[in-house]
Amino acid sequence: MKTIYHKADSRGHANHGWLNSYHTFSFANYQNPERVHFGVLRVLNDDSVTKGMGFGTHPHRDMEIISIPLSGDLEHKDSMGTTAVIRKGEIQVMSAGTGVQHSEYNKNKDEEVKFLQIWVFPRETGVEPRYDQKSIVEGAKINDFQQILSPNKDDDGVWIHQDAWFNLANFEKGYAKDYTLNKNGNGVYAFVLKGSAKIGDQILNERDGLGIWDTKSFNVEALDDTEILLMEVPMELPDYLKQ
C-alpha cells in the first residue's frame, strides 16, 4: 500500500472576505506542482461563504462537480433551468459536459454556509449536462461505510460519469473497519471531517487528507467519534488528458 499525507495546515488558503477557502489541490492562485490532483480527483475545496454572499454565474465544461454541505443552506441556479437549495444531509452533482453556467449563493442572511466542492475528471468529454441532488440522511449508518456516490444510476447516492465511489464513514471512538476498493487501479483519498482516525500507520486529524493506492483494502480506525469522507477514484487519467 502506498500513501501520501496532506496535513490540514499544508493546504492552500484564500480568504476573500465573503469566501474563506482551503484548497487540498492546486486551485486559482494556489498552485503547487506536487499537488495538482489525486488520480482523477482534481479539486477538493473546503469552503465557507458568509451571509447572503456567493459565487456569481460562471461556466464549466467536461467536469463532474460534487457539492456536500456541512452546515447552512446553499442555493444553486444554472443554465439548465435548475433552481435548488442544498443542505447538510444532502449531496449535489452537476455533470458540466458540453458546457453549463451556474451560480451558488448562501441562502441565509444570518449564518454562513460551509460545504465541500469536489471536481472529478469524467471518463469521457462531451456528455449532456445534467443536475441532481439527493438526501443522504436516510441511509446514514453508524460504524459503517455509507455509499453516497457511484458510477451506477441505480446505486445508493448520486452517480457520475466516472468509475468512482464516495463513502461517508461515521465511526464511534475505538471502532475499526476494513474498506475494500471497488475496482482495480483505483485509489482512495480519505478526508477527515471531524475527529481523528488511523489508516495504516498514519494518524489523521480534522481536515487532514490521505491518498491511498496500490492496495485492495485498508483499515480505518476511529481514535475519536469521527466522520471521514472516502473518495475512491481511478488513479490513471483518461486518454483525453494525456494528449
C-alpha beads as a LAMMPS data file, in Angstrom:
LAMMPS data file: protein, C-alpha beads

243 atoms
242 bonds

1 atom types
1 bond types

-500.0 500.0 xlo xhi
-500.0 500.0 ylo yhi
-500.0 500.0 zlo zhi

Masses

1 110.0

Atoms # bond

1 1 1 0.000 0.000 0.000
2 1 1 1.274 3.429 -0.979
3 1 1 0.129 6.624 0.723
4 1 1 0.576 10.379 0.586
5 1 1 -0.270 12.519 3.623
6 1 1 -1.592 16.059 3.424
7 1 1 -1.766 17.802 6.787
8 1 1 -4.675 20.243 7.151
9 1 1 -2.449 23.290 7.567
10 1 1 -0.474 22.430 4.417
11 1 1 -3.451 23.217 2.196
12 1 1 -3.669 26.314 0.065
13 1 1 -5.714 29.113 1.642
14 1 1 -7.556 32.102 0.238
15 1 1 -9.695 34.472 2.294
16 1 1 -11.674 36.839 0.081
17 1 1 -13.803 38.187 2.924
18 1 1 -17.060 36.735 1.627
19 1 1 -15.326 33.405 0.874
20 1 1 -12.849 31.552 3.061
21 1 1 -11.483 28.599 1.098
22 1 1 -8.914 25.856 1.739
23 1 1 -7.556 24.010 -1.293
24 1 1 -6.207 20.466 -0.988
25 1 1 -5.092 20.616 -4.640
26 1 1 -3.916 23.456 -6.876
27 1 1 -6.737 25.916 -7.475
28 1 1 -6.964 29.569 -8.548
29 1 1 -3.995 31.425 -7.016
30 1 1 -2.781 28.347 -5.108
31 1 1 -0.506 26.462 -7.469
32 1 1 1.561 23.567 -6.151
33 1 1 3.082 21.313 -8.846
34 1 1 3.276 18.467 -6.325
35 1 1 -0.433 18.743 -5.503
36 1 1 -2.358 19.107 -8.747
37 1 1 -4.634 16.075 -8.422
38 1 1 -5.004 12.594 -6.930
39 1 1 -5.814 10.348 -9.855
40 1 1 -8.958 11.821 -11.428
41 1 1 -9.776 13.762 -8.245
42 1 1 -8.914 17.279 -9.370
43 1 1 -10.364 19.663 -6.754
44 1 1 -11.172 19.356 -3.059
45 1 1 -12.134 22.764 -1.707
46 1 1 -13.292 23.326 1.863
47 1 1 -15.387 26.500 1.540
48 1 1 -17.145 28.876 3.927
49 1 1 -19.372 31.568 2.396
50 1 1 -20.555 34.472 4.513
51 1 1 -24.162 35.575 4.979
52 1 1 -26.050 36.189 1.762
53 1 1 -22.941 36.075 -0.451
54 1 1 -21.808 33.612 -3.102
55 1 1 -20.327 32.741 -6.472
56 1 1 -21.796 34.669 -9.409
57 1 1 -22.697 32.937 -12.664
58 1 1 -19.668 31.229 -14.204
59 1 1 -19.064 28.456 -16.764
60 1 1 -17.869 24.860 -16.502
61 1 1 -17.383 22.076 -19.013
62 1 1 -16.198 18.448 -19.026
63 1 1 -16.071 18.068 -15.252
64 1 1 -18.102 16.194 -12.638
65 1 1 -18.791 18.696 -9.852
66 1 1 -19.966 17.484 -6.444
67 1 1 -21.059 19.670 -3.526
68 1 1 -21.553 18.379 0.015
69 1 1 -22.925 20.941 2.514
70 1 1 -21.505 20.695 6.032
71 1 1 -23.722 23.411 7.548
72 1 1 -26.152 26.042 6.325
73 1 1 -28.077 26.263 3.039
74 1 1 -26.537 26.647 -0.433
75 1 1 -28.689 27.962 -3.275
76 1 1 -27.887 26.755 -6.802
77 1 1 -29.043 28.164 -10.149
78 1 1 -27.872 27.017 -13.582
79 1 1 -28.379 27.444 -17.315
80 1 1 -30.314 24.166 -17.470
81 1 1 -33.139 25.901 -15.625
82 1 1 -32.394 24.376 -12.232
83 1 1 -33.037 26.352 -9.053
84 1 1 -32.432 24.384 -5.876
85 1 1 -31.241 24.642 -2.287
86 1 1 -28.947 22.000 -0.829
87 1 1 -28.481 21.492 2.899
88 1 1 -26.437 19.371 5.303
89 1 1 -27.556 15.786 4.804
90 1 1 -27.705 16.157 1.029
91 1 1 -25.290 15.745 -1.881
92 1 1 -25.405 17.581 -5.199
93 1 1 -23.863 16.609 -8.526
94 1 1 -23.574 18.535 -11.771
95 1 1 -22.127 16.996 -14.926
96 1 1 -20.841 20.008 -16.840
97 1 1 -20.260 18.059 -20.057
98 1 1 -20.628 20.169 -23.195
99 1 1 -20.998 23.293 -21.073
100 1 1 -23.114 24.799 -18.320
101 1 1 -23.222 28.025 -16.340
102 1 1 -24.222 28.178 -12.687
103 1 1 -24.165 30.268 -9.536
104 1 1 -24.038 29.315 -5.867
105 1 1 -25.129 31.539 -3.005
106 1 1 -25.544 31.363 0.730
107 1 1 -29.322 31.202 1.060
108 1 1 -29.300 32.658 4.579
109 1 1 -28.712 36.215 5.756
110 1 1 -27.882 35.229 9.349
111 1 1 -25.357 32.381 9.115
112 1 1 -22.516 31.213 6.904
113 1 1 -22.691 28.126 4.752
114 1 1 -19.884 25.569 4.776
115 1 1 -19.513 22.981 2.055
116 1 1 -17.057 20.791 0.181
117 1 1 -16.699 21.410 -3.539
118 1 1 -15.175 18.448 -5.345
119 1 1 -14.241 18.132 -9.007
120 1 1 -13.645 14.791 -10.737
121 1 1 -12.420 14.377 -14.314
122 1 1 -15.065 12.384 -16.273
123 1 1 -14.068 9.287 -18.209
124 1 1 -15.128 10.998 -21.450
125 1 1 -15.822 14.502 -22.689
126 1 1 -18.890 15.995 -24.326
127 1 1 -21.625 14.374 -22.233
128 1 1 -25.022 16.035 -21.903
129 1 1 -25.066 18.412 -18.923
130 1 1 -27.243 17.333 -16.008
131 1 1 -28.043 18.164 -12.394
132 1 1 -29.118 16.010 -9.461
133 1 1 -29.277 16.145 -5.690
134 1 1 -30.256 13.555 -3.123
135 1 1 -30.712 13.203 0.596
136 1 1 -28.093 11.057 2.274
137 1 1 -29.722 11.218 5.701
138 1 1 -31.994 8.207 5.226
139 1 1 -29.083 5.879 4.508
140 1 1 -26.832 7.244 7.247
141 1 1 -25.165 4.494 9.221
142 1 1 -23.113 4.439 12.416
143 1 1 -19.965 2.303 12.334
144 1 1 -20.281 1.525 8.645
145 1 1 -19.465 2.953 5.228
146 1 1 -22.374 4.755 3.577
147 1 1 -22.148 4.984 -0.203
148 1 1 -23.177 8.453 -1.405
149 1 1 -21.821 8.371 -4.995
150 1 1 -21.030 5.755 -7.618
151 1 1 -20.885 5.228 -11.416
152 1 1 -24.242 3.452 -11.349
153 1 1 -27.594 5.189 -11.751
154 1 1 -29.419 2.585 -9.663
155 1 1 -26.971 2.546 -6.738
156 1 1 -27.222 4.426 -3.454
157 1 1 -26.487 8.133 -3.712
158 1 1 -25.842 10.174 -6.841
159 1 1 -23.943 8.951 -9.909
160 1 1 -21.228 10.451 -12.106
161 1 1 -19.535 9.703 -15.434
162 1 1 -16.536 8.061 -13.790
163 1 1 -15.628 4.793 -12.041
164 1 1 -15.663 6.495 -8.645
165 1 1 -17.298 5.605 -5.339
166 1 1 -17.670 8.014 -2.408
167 1 1 -18.475 6.810 1.095
168 1 1 -19.104 8.593 4.372
169 1 1 -17.883 6.835 7.484
170 1 1 -19.357 7.800 10.872
171 1 1 -17.402 5.784 13.414
172 1 1 -17.622 5.791 17.191
173 1 1 -14.374 6.058 19.136
174 1 1 -12.468 2.784 19.049
175 1 1 -14.378 1.276 16.120
176 1 1 -12.415 -0.061 13.151
177 1 1 -13.470 -1.496 9.809
178 1 1 -11.803 -2.529 6.545
179 1 1 -12.626 -0.654 3.360
180 1 1 -12.404 -2.774 0.191
181 1 1 -11.863 -0.970 -3.104
182 1 1 -14.447 -1.489 -5.821
183 1 1 -12.121 -1.589 -8.828
184 1 1 -8.520 -2.500 -9.607
185 1 1 -6.429 0.546 -10.437
186 1 1 -8.404 2.815 -8.131
187 1 1 -7.106 4.663 -5.109
188 1 1 -8.856 6.381 -2.219
189 1 1 -8.462 9.893 -0.887
190 1 1 -9.572 9.963 2.761
191 1 1 -10.556 13.347 4.216
192 1 1 -11.378 13.740 7.911
193 1 1 -14.401 15.982 8.503
194 1 1 -14.289 15.708 12.276
195 1 1 -12.494 13.690 14.925
196 1 1 -9.356 11.676 14.282
197 1 1 -8.532 8.320 12.764
198 1 1 -5.732 5.931 11.931
199 1 1 -5.224 4.413 8.486
200 1 1 -2.216 2.129 8.225
201 1 1 0.467 3.801 10.345
202 1 1 -0.843 7.312 9.691
203 1 1 -2.850 9.268 12.254
204 1 1 -5.254 11.760 10.688
205 1 1 -6.799 14.724 12.475
206 1 1 -9.611 17.041 11.408
207 1 1 -9.248 18.210 7.774
208 1 1 -6.156 16.047 7.199
209 1 1 -6.111 14.064 3.956
210 1 1 -4.502 10.770 2.988
211 1 1 -4.171 9.357 -0.512
212 1 1 -4.042 5.542 -0.627
213 1 1 -3.315 3.328 -3.622
214 1 1 -1.734 0.046 -4.725
215 1 1 -3.914 -1.917 -2.325
216 1 1 -7.179 -3.843 -2.416
217 1 1 -8.259 -2.812 1.081
218 1 1 -7.207 -0.895 4.169
219 1 1 -8.335 -0.479 7.765
220 1 1 -9.932 2.673 9.167
221 1 1 -9.798 3.049 12.961
222 1 1 -11.570 5.884 14.782
223 1 1 -9.477 7.433 17.547
224 1 1 -12.422 9.685 18.490
225 1 1 -16.005 9.905 17.334
226 1 1 -15.067 10.513 13.725
227 1 1 -16.562 11.381 10.354
228 1 1 -14.476 10.645 7.242
229 1 1 -15.184 11.067 3.544
230 1 1 -13.607 8.331 1.408
231 1 1 -13.301 9.235 -2.279
232 1 1 -12.360 6.218 -4.401
233 1 1 -11.241 7.226 -7.889
234 1 1 -9.247 5.831 -10.827
235 1 1 -5.556 6.640 -10.469
236 1 1 -4.941 6.725 -14.237
237 1 1 -6.045 9.828 -16.062
238 1 1 -8.403 9.384 -19.043
239 1 1 -6.863 9.390 -22.512
240 1 1 -8.138 12.858 -23.436
241 1 1 -5.929 14.359 -20.696
242 1 1 -2.819 12.566 -21.942
243 1 1 -2.749 14.202 -25.353

Bonds

1 1 1 2
2 1 2 3
3 1 3 4
4 1 4 5
5 1 5 6
6 1 6 7
7 1 7 8
8 1 8 9
9 1 9 10
10 1 10 11
11 1 11 12
12 1 12 13
13 1 13 14
14 1 14 15
15 1 15 16
16 1 16 17
17 1 17 18
18 1 18 19
19 1 19 20
20 1 20 21
21 1 21 22
22 1 22 23
23 1 23 24
24 1 24 25
25 1 25 26
26 1 26 27
27 1 27 28
28 1 28 29
29 1 29 30
30 1 30 31
31 1 31 32
32 1 32 33
33 1 33 34
34 1 34 35
35 1 35 36
36 1 36 37
37 1 37 38
38 1 38 39
39 1 39 40
40 1 40 41
41 1 41 42
42 1 42 43
43 1 43 44
44 1 44 45
45 1 45 46
46 1 46 47
47 1 47 48
48 1 48 49
49 1 49 50
50 1 50 51
51 1 51 52
52 1 52 53
53 1 53 54
54 1 54 55
55 1 55 56
56 1 56 57
57 1 57 58
58 1 58 59
59 1 59 60
60 1 60 61
61 1 61 62
62 1 62 63
63 1 63 64
64 1 64 65
65 1 65 66
66 1 66 67
67 1 67 68
68 1 68 69
69 1 69 70
70 1 70 71
71 1 71 72
72 1 72 73
73 1 73 74
74 1 74 75
75 1 75 76
76 1 76 77
77 1 77 78
78 1 78 79
79 1 79 80
80 1 80 81
81 1 81 82
82 1 82 83
83 1 83 84
84 1 84 85
85 1 85 86
86 1 86 87
87 1 87 88
88 1 88 89
89 1 89 90
90 1 90 91
91 1 91 92
92 1 92 93
93 1 93 94
94 1 94 95
95 1 95 96
96 1 96 97
97 1 97 98
98 1 98 99
99 1 99 100
100 1 100 101
101 1 101 102
102 1 102 103
103 1 103 104
104 1 104 105
105 1 105 106
106 1 106 107
107 1 107 108
108 1 108 109
109 1 109 110
110 1 110 111
111 1 111 112
112 1 112 113
113 1 113 114
114 1 114 115
115 1 115 116
116 1 116 117
117 1 117 118
118 1 118 119
119 1 119 120
120 1 120 121
121 1 121 122
122 1 122 123
123 1 123 124
124 1 124 125
125 1 125 126
126 1 126 127
127 1 127 128
128 1 128 129
129 1 129 130
130 1 130 131
131 1 131 132
132 1 132 133
133 1 133 134
134 1 134 135
135 1 135 136
136 1 136 137
137 1 137 138
138 1 138 139
139 1 139 140
140 1 140 141
141 1 141 142
142 1 142 143
143 1 143 144
144 1 144 145
145 1 145 146
146 1 146 147
147 1 147 148
148 1 148 149
149 1 149 150
150 1 150 151
151 1 151 152
152 1 152 153
153 1 153 154
154 1 154 155
155 1 155 156
156 1 156 157
157 1 157 158
158 1 158 159
159 1 159 160
160 1 160 161
161 1 161 162
162 1 162 163
163 1 163 164
164 1 164 165
165 1 165 166
166 1 166 167
167 1 167 168
168 1 168 169
169 1 169 170
170 1 170 171
171 1 171 172
172 1 172 173
173 1 173 174
174 1 174 175
175 1 175 176
176 1 176 177
177 1 177 178
178 1 178 179
179 1 179 180
180 1 180 181
181 1 181 182
182 1 182 183
183 1 183 184
184 1 184 185
185 1 185 186
186 1 186 187
187 1 187 188
188 1 188 189
189 1 189 190
190 1 190 191
191 1 191 192
192 1 192 193
193 1 193 194
194 1 194 195
195 1 195 196
196 1 196 197
197 1 197 198
198 1 198 199
199 1 199 200
200 1 200 201
201 1 201 202
202 1 202 203
203 1 203 204
204 1 204 205
205 1 205 206
206 1 206 207
207 1 207 208
208 1 208 209
209 1 209 210
210 1 210 211
211 1 211 212
212 1 212 213
213 1 213 214
214 1 214 215
215 1 215 216
216 1 216 217
217 1 217 218
218 1 218 219
219 1 219 220
220 1 220 221
221 1 221 222
222 1 222 223
223 1 223 224
224 1 224 225
225 1 225 226
226 1 226 227
227 1 227 228
228 1 228 229
229 1 229 230
230 1 230 231
231 1 231 232
232 1 232 233
233 1 233 234
234 1 234 235
235 1 235 236
236 1 236 237
237 1 237 238
238 1 238 239
239 1 239 240
240 1 240 241
241 1 241 242
242 1 242 243
